[in-house]
């Protein structure tokens, strides 16, 4: 059994909608109370409060705040657990210090088990029944359906959603997608989003540039929003109704762009999986690639490049391919980019030569092979996977980090080299001590 998540759009009545907002506000207040309890206990008494202690206080808490008696107890425990996760991430250095949340930044709550809710559906529309709230009509279609296990109620952009976690059998997942025994290598880029090669046929998929196409509209709406009065918490001023209206228009545009990109990613990745069970791609660190530029003269150019990288959705393509291949029992391979250097390597002879980003055509100065740069990179990855790449070794694992055109690279003793020397010296000393005749 595997876990899969399915999201449906909810259409509550006006009465049920008010109850949902009321429950959402109660969970938000409980979250803030738990955060304040941890902060106050540590600052005033020097005592750290953990999840179990706050969970055991919930019965006494509901006796004082009686409105929480109508909320499912496990849903309240899930809210306390959310606070514990926030502090754990802070202690591990993965997130900022937890702070009090307003109702705008608190999207919803969680039912961690099958108590307090029931879904009446087999994957195509249906109804959702929530205890103490009522029955809500939902719309959506799931690719596979299984046994509901947990539920998240979310409020995004003025709309309610139900995100259901299902237990699905592995055989059902494998039969839900069509695929064939094919091998394909893809290269991701900004101008051409996907360049692919399967040994017999090559192709390009032009980047759709959803955000770039709506950038002018975004600037117009943002400029109109700046002319309205925003909220000022220090001066205790509420945002004007015109500012809220303008903010909704900006959020609607961002949501449209995100939906377009997500839909395009699912269509392209499904098309790739339908003909190939093995996908080879390069190992990309999108977070570092799209990082802000340091102090320099080309900060605006780097900002534009970051915008193009994020507009393609390289991370979404990678995660979507990996998840869909996992469903059909396929293979997802990532080529070590720093060692292989697909964009700088010739797929025919393995000769490496540095290229700038404006050089979109690969022309090998060694064998004369000419090909589109991204398609050539895909061919390099495909040959590397099949151990047919010519040049330095079978799969170029022994290639040096520097380019072949830069000559012999001289290093000045890095910390890694220094550690290796120390380990060799210590091993030699230990060997001499054990075999020395004076010690026997």
C-alpha positions as a Markdown table, in Angstrom:
| # | Residue | x | y | z |
|---|---|---|---|---|
| 1 | Unk | 0.0 | 0.0 | 0.0 |
| 2 | Unk | 1.2 | 3.5 | -0.9 |
| 3 | Unk | 0.0 | 6.9 | 0.1 |
| 4 | Unk | -1.3 | 9.4 | -2.5 |
| 5 | Unk | -2.9 | 12.8 | -2.1 |
| 6 | Unk | -6.0 | 14.0 | -4.0 |
| 7 | Unk | -7.4 | 17.5 | -3.9 |
| 8 | Unk | -11.0 | 18.5 | -4.5 |
| 9 | Unk | -12.6 | 21.9 | -4.7 |
| 10 | Unk | -15.3 | 22.4 | -2.0 |
| 11 | Unk | -18.6 | 24.4 | -2.6 |
| 12 | Unk | -20.1 | 25.0 | 0.8 |
| 13 | Unk | -23.4 | 26.8 | 1.4 |
| 14 | Unk | -23.4 | 30.3 | 3.0 |
| 15 | Unk | -24.2 | 28.8 | 6.4 |
| 16 | Unk | -21.5 | 26.1 | 6.2 |
| 17 | Unk | -19.0 | 28.6 | 4.9 |
| 18 | Unk | -19.4 | 30.8 | 8.0 |
| 19 | Unk | -18.9 | 27.7 | 10.2 |
| 20 | Unk | -15.7 | 26.8 | 8.3 |
| 21 | Unk | -14.3 | 30.2 | 8.9 |
| 22 | Unk | -15.2 | 30.0 | 12.5 |
| 23 | Unk | -13.4 | 26.7 | 12.9 |
| 24 | Unk | -10.4 | 28.0 | 11.0 |
| 25 | Unk | -10.2 | 31.0 | 13.4 |
| 26 | Unk | -10.4 | 28.7 | 16.5 |
| 27 | Unk | -7.5 | 26.6 | 15.2 |
| 28 | Unk | -5.5 | 29.7 | 14.5 |
| 29 | Unk | -6.1 | 30.9 | 18.1 |
| 30 | Unk | -5.0 | 27.5 | 19.4 |
| 31 | Unk | -1.8 | 27.7 | 17.4 |
| 32 | Unk | -1.0 | 31.1 | 18.7 |
| 33 | Unk | -1.7 | 30.1 | 22.2 |
| 34 | Unk | 0.6 | 27.1 | 22.0 |
| 35 | Unk | 3.4 | 29.3 | 20.5 |
| 36 | Unk | 2.9 | 31.8 | 23.3 |
| 37 | Unk | 3.0 | 29.0 | 25.9 |
| 38 | Unk | 6.3 | 27.8 | 24.7 |
| 39 | Unk | 7.9 | 31.2 | 24.5 |
| 40 | Unk | 6.6 | 32.4 | 27.9 |
| 41 | Unk | 7.6 | 29.2 | 29.7 |
| 42 | Unk | 11.1 | 29.4 | 28.4 |
| 43 | Unk | 11.7 | 33.1 | 29.0 |
| 44 | Unk | 10.2 | 33.4 | 32.5 |
| 45 | Unk | 10.8 | 29.9 | 34.0 |
| 46 | Unk | 13.6 | 28.5 | 31.8 |
| 47 | Unk | 11.5 | 25.4 | 31.0 |
| 48 | Unk | 11.0 | 23.9 | 27.6 |
| 49 | Unk | 7.5 | 22.7 | 26.7 |
| 50 | Unk | 7.2 | 19.7 | 24.4 |
| 51 | Unk | 4.3 | 18.3 | 22.4 |
| 52 | Unk | 3.2 | 15.7 | 24.9 |
| 53 | Unk | 2.8 | 18.3 | 27.7 |
| 54 | Unk | 0.7 | 20.6 | 25.5 |
| 55 | Unk | -1.4 | 17.7 | 24.3 |
| 56 | Unk | -2.2 | 16.6 | 27.8 |
| 57 | Unk | -3.4 | 20.1 | 28.7 |
| 58 | Unk | -6.0 | 20.0 | 26.0 |
| 59 | Unk | -8.8 | 18.6 | 28.2 |
| 60 | Unk | -8.3 | 21.3 | 30.8 |
| 61 | Unk | -8.0 | 23.9 | 28.0 |
| 62 | Unk | -11.4 | 22.9 | 26.6 |
| 63 | Unk | -13.0 | 23.2 | 30.1 |
| 64 | Unk | -12.0 | 26.9 | 30.1 |
| 65 | Unk | -12.7 | 27.6 | 26.5 |
| 66 | Unk | -15.9 | 25.6 | 25.9 |
| 67 | Unk | -16.2 | 26.5 | 22.2 |
| 68 | Unk | -13.4 | 24.1 | 21.5 |
| 69 | Unk | -15.5 | 21.1 | 22.7 |
| 70 | Unk | -17.3 | 21.1 | 19.3 |
| 71 | Unk | -14.0 | 20.5 | 17.4 |
| 72 | Unk | -12.6 | 17.1 | 16.9 |
| 73 | Unk | -10.0 | 16.3 | 19.5 |
| 74 | Unk | -7.5 | 14.7 | 17.1 |
| 75 | Unk | -7.8 | 17.8 | 14.9 |
| 76 | Unk | -6.8 | 19.9 | 17.9 |
| 77 | Unk | -3.8 | 17.5 | 18.5 |
| 78 | Unk | -2.8 | 18.0 | 14.9 |
| 79 | Unk | -2.7 | 21.8 | 15.4 |
| 80 | Unk | -0.5 | 21.3 | 18.5 |
| 81 | Unk | 1.7 | 19.0 | 16.4 |
| 82 | Unk | 2.1 | 21.7 | 13.8 |
| 83 | Unk | 3.5 | 24.0 | 16.5 |
| 84 | Unk | 6.0 | 21.2 | 17.5 |
| 85 | Unk | 7.1 | 20.8 | 13.8 |
| 86 | Unk | 7.7 | 24.5 | 13.5 |
| 87 | Unk | 10.0 | 24.6 | 16.5 |
| 88 | Unk | 11.8 | 21.4 | 15.4 |
| 89 | Unk | 12.5 | 23.0 | 12.0 |
| 90 | Unk | 13.8 | 26.1 | 13.8 |
| 91 | Unk | 16.2 | 24.1 | 16.0 |
| 92 | Unk | 17.5 | 22.2 | 13.0 |
| 93 | Unk | 18.2 | 25.5 | 11.2 |
| 94 | Unk | 15.6 | 24.9 | 8.4 |
| 95 | Unk | 13.2 | 27.7 | 9.2 |
| 96 | Unk | 12.9 | 31.0 | 11.1 |
| 97 | Unk | 11.6 | 31.3 | 14.6 |
| 98 | Unk | 7.9 | 30.5 | 14.9 |
| 99 | Unk | 5.8 | 33.6 | 15.2 |
| 100 | Unk | 2.1 | 34.4 | 15.8 |
| 101 | Unk | 0.0 | 34.0 | 12.7 |
| 102 | Unk | -2.9 | 36.1 | 11.5 |
| 103 | Unk | -6.0 | 34.7 | 10.0 |
| 104 | Unk | -4.6 | 35.5 | 6.5 |
| 105 | Unk | -1.6 | 33.3 | 7.0 |
| 106 | Unk | -3.4 | 30.4 | 8.6 |
| 107 | Unk | -4.9 | 28.3 | 5.7 |
| 108 | Unk | -6.7 | 25.5 | 7.6 |
| 109 | Unk | -6.5 | 22.5 | 9.8 |
| 110 | Unk | -5.9 | 18.7 | 9.6 |
| 111 | Unk | -7.8 | 15.5 | 10.5 |
| 112 | Unk | -4.9 | 13.0 | 11.1 |
| 113 | Unk | -7.2 | 9.9 | 11.1 |
| 114 | Unk | -10.6 | 8.8 | 9.9 |
| 115 | Unk | -12.5 | 10.3 | 12.8 |
| 116 | Unk | -14.6 | 13.4 | 12.5 |
| 117 | Unk | -15.1 | 13.3 | 8.7 |
| 118 | Unk | -16.3 | 11.0 | 6.0 |
| 119 | Unk | -16.1 | 11.2 | 2.2 |
| 120 | Unk | -18.9 | 10.0 | -0.1 |
| 121 | Unk | -17.1 | 9.5 | -3.4 |
| 122 | Unk | -15.3 | 7.0 | -5.5 |
| 123 | Unk | -12.9 | 9.6 | -7.0 |
| 124 | Unk | -15.3 | 11.5 | -9.2 |
| 125 | Unk | -17.0 | 14.5 | -7.4 |
| 126 | Unk | -19.1 | 13.6 | -4.4 |
| 127 | Unk | -19.8 | 15.0 | -0.9 |
| 128 | Unk | -17.6 | 15.6 | 2.2 |
| 129 | Unk | -19.2 | 15.2 | 5.6 |
| 130 | Unk | -17.5 | 17.0 | 8.5 |
| 131 | Unk | -18.7 | 16.5 | 12.1 |
| 132 | Unk | -20.2 | 19.6 | 13.7 |
| 133 | Unk | -20.0 | 21.4 | 10.4 |
| 134 | Unk | -22.2 | 19.6 | 7.8 |
| 135 | Unk | -22.2 | 18.2 | 4.4 |
| 136 | Unk | -20.2 | 19.9 | 1.6 |
| 137 | Unk | -20.4 | 19.4 | -2.1 |
| 138 | Unk | -17.0 | 18.8 | -3.7 |
| 139 | Unk | -15.9 | 18.7 | -7.3 |
| 140 | Unk | -12.8 | 17.0 | -8.8 |
| 141 | Unk | -11.6 | 13.8 | -10.4 |
| 142 | Unk | -8.9 | 11.5 | -9.0 |
| 143 | Unk | -6.7 | 9.4 | -11.2 |
| 144 | Unk | -6.7 | 6.5 | -8.7 |
| 145 | Unk | -8.8 | 5.9 | -5.6 |
| 146 | Unk | -8.2 | 4.0 | -2.4 |
| 147 | Unk | -9.0 | 4.0 | 1.3 |
| 148 | Unk | -9.1 | 7.6 | 2.8 |
| 149 | Unk | -6.7 | 7.9 | 5.7 |
| 150 | Unk | -6.3 | 11.7 | 6.5 |
| 151 | Unk | -7.8 | 15.0 | 5.5 |
| 152 | Unk | -6.6 | 18.6 | 5.2 |
| 153 | Unk | -9.1 | 21.5 | 5.0 |
| 154 | Unk | -7.5 | 24.5 | 3.2 |
| 155 | Unk | -8.6 | 28.0 | 2.4 |
| 156 | Unk | -6.7 | 29.5 | -0.6 |
| 157 | Unk | -7.6 | 32.7 | -2.5 |
| 158 | Unk | -11.1 | 32.8 | -1.2 |
| 159 | Unk | -11.9 | 29.1 | -2.0 |
| 160 | Unk | -12.1 | 26.0 | 0.1 |
| 161 | Unk | -10.3 | 22.8 | -0.8 |
| 162 | Unk | -10.2 | 19.2 | 0.6 |
| 163 | Unk | -6.9 | 17.4 | 0.4 |
| 164 | Unk | -7.4 | 13.7 | 1.0 |
| 165 | Unk | -4.6 | 11.2 | 1.7 |
| 166 | Unk | -5.4 | 7.8 | 0.3 |
| 167 | Unk | -4.0 | 4.3 | 0.7 |
| 168 | Unk | -3.6 | 2.9 | -2.8 |
| 169 | Unk | -2.4 | -0.6 | -3.8 |
| 170 | Unk | 0.7 | -0.9 | -5.9 |
| 171 | Unk | -0.9 | -2.9 | -8.6 |
| 172 | Unk | -3.6 | -0.2 | -9.0 |
| 173 | Unk | -0.9 | 2.5 | -9.4 |
| 174 | Unk | 1.0 | 0.5 | -12.0 |
| 175 | Unk | -2.1 | -0.1 | -14.1 |
| 176 | Unk | -3.2 | 3.6 | -13.8 |
| 177 | Unk | -0.5 | 4.8 | -16.3 |
| 178 | Unk | 0.5 | 3.7 | -19.7 |
| 179 | Unk | 4.2 | 3.3 | -20.4 |
| 180 | Unk | 6.6 | 1.3 | -22.5 |
| 181 | Unk | 10.1 | 0.0 | -22.2 |
| 182 | Unk | 11.9 | 3.1 | -23.5 |
| 183 | Unk | 15.0 | 5.1 | -22.4 |
| 184 | Unk | 15.1 | 8.9 | -22.8 |
| 185 | Unk | 17.5 | 11.6 | -21.7 |
| 186 | Unk | 16.2 | 15.2 | -21.2 |
| 187 | Unk | 18.0 | 18.5 | -20.7 |
| 188 | Unk | 16.2 | 21.4 | -19.0 |
| 189 | Unk | 16.7 | 25.0 | -20.0 |
| 190 | Unk | 15.2 | 28.5 | -20.0 |
| 191 | Unk | 14.7 | 29.1 | -23.7 |
| 192 | Unk | 13.9 | 25.5 | -24.6 |
| 193 | Unk | 12.3 | 24.0 | -21.5 |
| 194 | Unk | 12.9 | 20.4 | -22.5 |
| 195 | Unk | 15.4 | 19.0 | -25.0 |
| 196 | Unk | 15.2 | 15.2 | -25.3 |
| 197 | Unk | 17.0 | 12.4 | -27.1 |
| 198 | Unk | 16.2 | 8.7 | -27.1 |
| 199 | Unk | 18.9 | 7.5 | -29.5 |
| 200 | Unk | 16.6 | 7.5 | -32.5 |
| 201 | Unk | 14.8 | 10.8 | -32.3 |
| 202 | Unk | 15.5 | 14.2 | -30.8 |
| 203 | Unk | 13.2 | 17.1 | -30.0 |
| 204 | Unk | 12.7 | 20.4 | -28.3 |
| 205 | Unk | 9.8 | 21.8 | -26.2 |
| 206 | Unk | 9.8 | 25.6 | -26.2 |
| 207 | Unk | 9.4 | 27.2 | -22.7 |
| 208 | Unk | 5.8 | 28.5 | -22.4 |
| 209 | Unk | 6.9 | 31.6 | -20.3 |
| 210 | Unk | 3.6 | 31.9 | -18.5 |
| 211 | Unk | 4.9 | 34.5 | -16.0 |
| 212 | Unk | 6.7 | 36.5 | -18.7 |
| 213 | Unk | 3.5 | 36.8 | -20.8 |
| 214 | Unk | 1.6 | 38.2 | -17.8 |
| 215 | Unk | 4.3 | 40.4 | -16.5 |
| 216 | Unk | 2.9 | 43.6 | -17.9 |
| 217 | Unk | -0.5 | 42.9 | -16.4 |
| 218 | Unk | 1.2 | 42.2 | -13.1 |
| 219 | Unk | 3.0 | 45.5 | -13.2 |
| 220 | Unk | -0.2 | 47.4 | -14.0 |
| 221 | Unk | -2.1 | 45.7 | -11.1 |
| 222 | Unk | 0.8 | 46.1 | -8.7 |
| 223 | Unk | 1.1 | 49.8 | -9.5 |
| 224 | Unk | -2.6 | 50.3 | -8.9 |
| 225 | Unk | -2.3 | 48.5 | -5.6 |
| 226 | Unk | 0.5 | 50.8 | -4.4 |
| 227 | Unk | -1.8 | 53.8 | -4.8 |
| 228 | Unk | -4.2 | 52.3 | -2.3 |
| 229 | Unk | -3.9 | 52.4 | 1.5 |
| 230 | Unk | -2.3 | 49.2 | 2.9 |
| 231 | Unk | -2.5 | 47.9 | 6.4 |
| 232 | Unk | -0.1 | 49.4 | 9.0 |
| 233 | Unk | 0.0 | 47.3 | 12.1 |
| 234 | Unk | 2.3 | 49.7 | 14.0 |
| 235 | Unk | -0.1 | 52.6 | 13.5 |
| 236 | Unk | -3.1 | 50.2 | 13.9 |
| 237 | Unk | -4.5 | 51.1 | 10.5 |
| 238 | Unk | -6.6 | 48.7 | 8.5 |
| 239 | Unk | -6.3 | 48.3 | 4.8 |
| 240 | Unk | -8.8 | 50.1 | 2.6 |
| 241 | Unk | -11.4 | 48.2 | 0.7 |
| 242 | Unk | -9.9 | 49.4 | -2.6 |
| 243 | Unk | -6.5 | 47.9 | -1.5 |
| 244 | Unk | -8.1 | 44.6 | -0.7 |
| 245 | Unk | -9.8 | 44.6 | -4.0 |
| 246 | Unk | -6.5 | 45.3 | -5.8 |
| 247 | Unk | -4.8 | 42.6 | -3.8 |
| 248 | Unk | -7.4 | 40.0 | -4.8 |
| 249 | Unk | -6.7 | 40.8 | -8.5 |
| 250 | Unk | -3.0 | 40.4 | -8.0 |
| 251 | Unk | -3.5 | 37.1 | -6.2 |
| 252 | Unk | -5.9 | 35.9 | -8.9 |
| 253 | Unk | -3.2 | 36.6 | -11.6 |
| 254 | Unk | -0.5 | 34.7 | -9.6 |
| 255 | Unk | -2.9 | 31.8 | -9.1 |
| 256 | Unk | -3.7 | 31.7 | -12.9 |
| 257 | Unk | 0.1 | 31.6 | -13.8 |
| 258 | Unk | 0.7 | 28.9 | -11.2 |
| 259 | Unk | -2.2 | 26.8 | -12.5 |
| 260 | Unk | -1.0 | 27.2 | -16.1 |
| 261 | Unk | 2.5 | 26.1 | -15.2 |
| 262 | Unk | 1.3 | 23.1 | -13.2 |
| 263 | Unk | -1.0 | 22.0 | -15.9 |
| 264 | Unk | 1.8 | 22.2 | -18.5 |
| 265 | Unk | 4.2 | 20.3 | -16.4 |
| 266 | Unk | 1.7 | 17.5 | -15.9 |
| 267 | Unk | 1.0 | 17.3 | -19.6 |
| 268 | Unk | 4.6 | 17.2 | -20.7 |
| 269 | Unk | 5.7 | 14.7 | -18.0 |
| 270 | Unk | 2.8 | 12.4 | -18.7 |
| 271 | Unk | 3.7 | 12.5 | -22.4 |
| 272 | Unk | 7.3 | 11.5 | -21.5 |
| 273 | Unk | 6.3 | 8.7 | -19.2 |
| 274 | Unk | 3.8 | 7.3 | -21.7 |
| 275 | Unk | 6.6 | 6.1 | -24.0 |
| 276 | Unk | 9.6 | 5.7 | -21.6 |
| 277 | Unk | 10.1 | 3.8 | -18.4 |
| 278 | Unk | 13.6 | 5.1 | -17.8 |
| 279 | Unk | 14.4 | 8.9 | -17.7 |
| 280 | Unk | 17.9 | 10.3 | -17.5 |
| 281 | Unk | 18.4 | 14.0 | -16.6 |
| 282 | Unk | 21.1 | 16.1 | -15.1 |
| 283 | Unk | 21.4 | 16.8 | -11.4 |
| 284 | Unk | 20.4 | 20.5 | -10.9 |
| 285 | Unk | 20.4 | 22.5 | -7.8 |
| 286 | Unk | 17.6 | 25.0 | -8.6 |
| 287 | Unk | 17.8 | 26.7 | -5.3 |
| 288 | Unk | 21.5 | 27.7 | -5.8 |
| 289 | Unk | 20.9 | 28.4 | -9.5 |
| 290 | Unk | 18.2 | 31.0 | -8.7 |
| 291 | Unk | 20.0 | 32.5 | -5.7 |
| 292 | Unk | 20.4 | 36.3 | -5.6 |
| 293 | Unk | 23.5 | 37.8 | -7.0 |
| 294 | Unk | 26.1 | 39.3 | -4.7 |
| 295 | Unk | 27.3 | 42.9 | -4.9 |
| 296 | Unk | 28.3 | 43.4 | -8.5 |
| 297 | Unk | 27.4 | 45.2 | -11.7 |
| 298 | Unk | 25.2 | 42.5 | -13.2 |
| 299 | Unk | 22.6 | 42.1 | -10.4 |
| 300 | Unk | 19.7 | 43.0 | -12.8 |
| 301 | Unk | 20.8 | 40.5 | -15.3 |
| 302 | Unk | 21.0 | 37.7 | -12.7 |
| 303 | Unk | 17.6 | 38.7 | -11.4 |
| 304 | Unk | 16.2 | 38.3 | -15.0 |
| 305 | Unk | 17.9 | 34.9 | -15.3 |
| 306 | Unk | 16.5 | 33.8 | -12.0 |
| 307 | Unk | 13.0 | 34.8 | -13.1 |
| 308 | Unk | 13.4 | 32.7 | -16.3 |
| 309 | Unk | 14.6 | 29.7 | -14.4 |
| 310 | Unk | 11.7 | 29.8 | -12.0 |
| 311 | Unk | 9.2 | 30.4 | -14.8 |
| 312 | Unk | 10.1 | 27.1 | -16.4 |
| 313 | Unk | 9.5 | 25.1 | -13.2 |
| 314 | Unk | 12.6 | 22.8 | -13.4 |
| 315 | Unk | 12.0 | 21.6 | -9.9 |
| 316 | Unk | 8.4 | 20.8 | -10.6 |
| 317 | Unk | 9.4 | 18.8 | -13.8 |
| 318 | Unk | 12.0 | 16.8 | -11.8 |
| 319 | Unk | 9.6 | 16.0 | -8.9 |
| 320 | Unk | 6.7 | 15.1 | -11.3 |
| 321 | Unk | 8.9 | 12.8 | -13.3 |
| 322 | Unk | 10.2 | 11.1 | -10.2 |
| 323 | Unk | 6.7 | 10.6 | -8.7 |
| 324 | Unk | 5.2 | 9.2 | -11.9 |
| 325 | Unk | 8.1 | 6.9 | -12.6 |
| 326 | Unk | 7.7 | 5.6 | -9.0 |
| 327 | Unk | 4.0 | 4.8 | -9.8 |
| 328 | Unk | 4.9 | 2.6 | -12.8 |
| 329 | Unk | 8.0 | 1.1 | -11.3 |
| 330 | Unk | 10.3 | 3.0 | -13.6 |
| 331 | Unk | 13.9 | 4.3 | -13.2 |
| 332 | Unk | 14.9 | 7.9 | -12.6 |
| 333 | Unk | 18.6 | 8.6 | -13.1 |
| 334 | Unk | 20.4 | 11.9 | -12.4 |
| 335 | Unk | 23.8 | 12.5 | -14.1 |
| 336 | Unk | 26.4 | 14.1 | -11.9 |
| 337 | Unk | 26.6 | 17.5 | -13.7 |
| 338 | Unk | 29.9 | 18.7 | -12.2 |
| 339 | Unk | 31.8 | 15.6 | -13.4 |
| 340 | Unk | 30.2 | 14.9 | -16.7 |
| 341 | Unk | 29.4 | 18.5 | -17.8 |
| 342 | Unk | 26.8 | 17.6 | -20.5 |
| 343 | Unk | 26.7 | 21.1 | -22.0 |
| 344 | Unk | 30.5 | 21.2 | -22.5 |
| 345 | Unk | 31.1 | 17.6 | -23.8 |
| 346 | Unk | 30.8 | 16.4 | -27.3 |
| 347 | Unk | 28.5 | 13.3 | -27.5 |
| 348 | Unk | 30.5 | 11.8 | -30.4 |
| 349 | Unk | 34.1 | 12.0 | -29.2 |
| 350 | Unk | 33.9 | 13.1 | -25.6 |
| 351 | Unk | 35.9 | 16.3 | -26.2 |
| 352 | Unk | 35.2 | 19.0 | -23.6 |
| 353 | Unk | 35.2 | 22.7 | -24.4 |
| 354 | Unk | 33.7 | 25.6 | -22.4 |
| 355 | Unk | 30.7 | 27.4 | -23.9 |
| 356 | Unk | 29.0 | 30.6 | -22.9 |
| 357 | Unk | 25.2 | 30.8 | -22.4 |
| 358 | Unk | 24.7 | 32.7 | -25.7 |
| 359 | Unk | 26.2 | 29.8 | -27.7 |
| 360 | Unk | 23.1 | 27.8 | -28.6 |
| 361 | Unk | 24.8 | 25.4 | -31.1 |
| 362 | Unk | 27.3 | 22.8 | -30.3 |
| 363 | Unk | 30.2 | 22.7 | -32.8 |
| 364 | Unk | 33.0 | 20.3 | -31.8 |
| 365 | Unk | 36.5 | 21.5 | -32.7 |
| 366 | Unk | 37.8 | 18.0 | -32.5 |
| 367 | Unk | 35.5 | 15.9 | -34.6 |
| 368 | Unk | 33.3 | 18.6 | -36.2 |
| 369 | Unk | 30.0 | 17.3 | -34.9 |
| 370 | Unk | 27.2 | 20.0 | -35.0 |
| 371 | Unk | 24.0 | 19.8 | -33.0 |
| 372 | Unk | 21.7 | 22.0 | -31.0 |
| 373 | Unk | 23.4 | 22.6 | -27.6 |
| 374 | Unk | 20.6 | 21.2 | -25.5 |
| 375 | Unk | 20.0 | 18.2 | -27.7 |
| 376 | Unk | 23.8 | 17.5 | -27.6 |
| 377 | Unk | 23.7 | 17.6 | -23.8 |
| 378 | Unk | 20.8 | 15.1 | -23.8 |
| 379 | Unk | 22.8 | 12.8 | -26.1 |
| 380 | Unk | 25.7 | 13.0 | -23.7 |
| 381 | Unk | 23.6 | 11.9 | -20.8 |
| 382 | Unk | 22.0 | 9.1 | -22.8 |
| 383 | Unk | 25.4 | 7.8 | -23.9 |
| 384 | Unk | 26.7 | 8.1 | -20.3 |
| 385 | Unk | 23.8 | 6.0 | -19.0 |
| 386 | Unk | 24.4 | 3.3 | -21.7 |
| 387 | Unk | 28.2 | 3.4 | -21.1 |
| 388 | Unk | 28.8 | 4.4 | -24.7 |
| 389 | Unk | 30.2 | 7.8 | -24.2 |
| 390 | Unk | 33.6 | 8.3 | -25.9 |
| 391 | Unk | 36.5 | 10.0 | -24.3 |
| 392 | Unk | 37.8 | 10.0 | -20.7 |
| 393 | Unk | 36.7 | 6.6 | -19.4 |
| 394 | Unk | 33.5 | 4.7 | -20.0 |
| 395 | Unk | 31.2 | 7.0 | -18.1 |
| 396 | Unk | 33.6 | 10.0 | -17.5 |
| 397 | Unk | 33.6 | 9.5 | -13.8 |
| 398 | Unk | 37.4 | 10.2 | -13.8 |
| 399 | Unk | 37.1 | 13.5 | -15.6 |
| 400 | Unk | 38.7 | 16.5 | -14.0 |
| 401 | Unk | 36.6 | 19.4 | -12.7 |
| 402 | Unk | 38.4 | 21.8 | -15.1 |
| 403 | Unk | 37.8 | 22.1 | -18.8 |
| 404 | Unk | 40.0 | 20.1 | -21.2 |
| 405 | Unk | 40.9 | 23.3 | -23.0 |
| 406 | Unk | 42.3 | 25.0 | -19.9 |
| 407 | Unk | 45.4 | 22.7 | -19.7 |
| 408 | Unk | 46.6 | 21.2 | -16.5 |
| 409 | Unk | 45.0 | 22.6 | -13.4 |
| 410 | Unk | 47.2 | 23.4 | -10.5 |
| 411 | Unk | 45.7 | 23.4 | -7.0 |
| 412 | Unk | 47.3 | 24.9 | -3.9 |
| 413 | Unk | 46.4 | 22.4 | -1.2 |
| 414 | Unk | 42.7 | 22.4 | -0.3 |
| 415 | Unk | 41.3 | 21.2 | 3.1 |
| 416 | Unk | 40.2 | 18.0 | 1.4 |
| 417 | Unk | 43.7 | 17.3 | 0.2 |
| 418 | Unk | 45.2 | 18.2 | 3.6 |
| 419 | Unk | 42.8 | 15.8 | 5.3 |
| 420 | Unk | 43.8 | 13.0 | 2.9 |
| 421 | Unk | 47.5 | 13.6 | 3.6 |
| 422 | Unk | 46.9 | 13.5 | 7.4 |
| 423 | Unk | 45.0 | 10.2 | 7.1 |
| 424 | Unk | 47.8 | 8.6 | 5.0 |
| 425 | Unk | 50.4 | 9.8 | 7.5 |
| 426 | Unk | 48.5 | 8.4 | 10.5 |
| 427 | Unk | 48.0 | 5.1 | 8.7 |
| 428 | Unk | 51.7 | 4.8 | 8.0 |
| 429 | Unk | 52.6 | 5.7 | 11.6 |
| 430 | Unk | 50.2 | 3.0 | 12.9 |
| 431 | Unk | 51.7 | 0.5 | 10.5 |
| 432 | Unk | 55.2 | 1.2 | 11.7 |
| 433 | Unk | 54.2 | 0.9 | 15.3 |
| 434 | Unk | 52.6 | -2.5 | 14.8 |
| 435 | Unk | 55.5 | -3.9 | 12.8 |
| 436 | Unk | 58.4 | -2.3 | 14.5 |
| 437 | Unk | 60.8 | -4.9 | 16.1 |
| 438 | Unk | 61.5 | -2.6 | 19.0 |
| 439 | Unk | 57.9 | -2.9 | 20.3 |
| 440 | Unk | 57.8 | -6.7 | 20.3 |
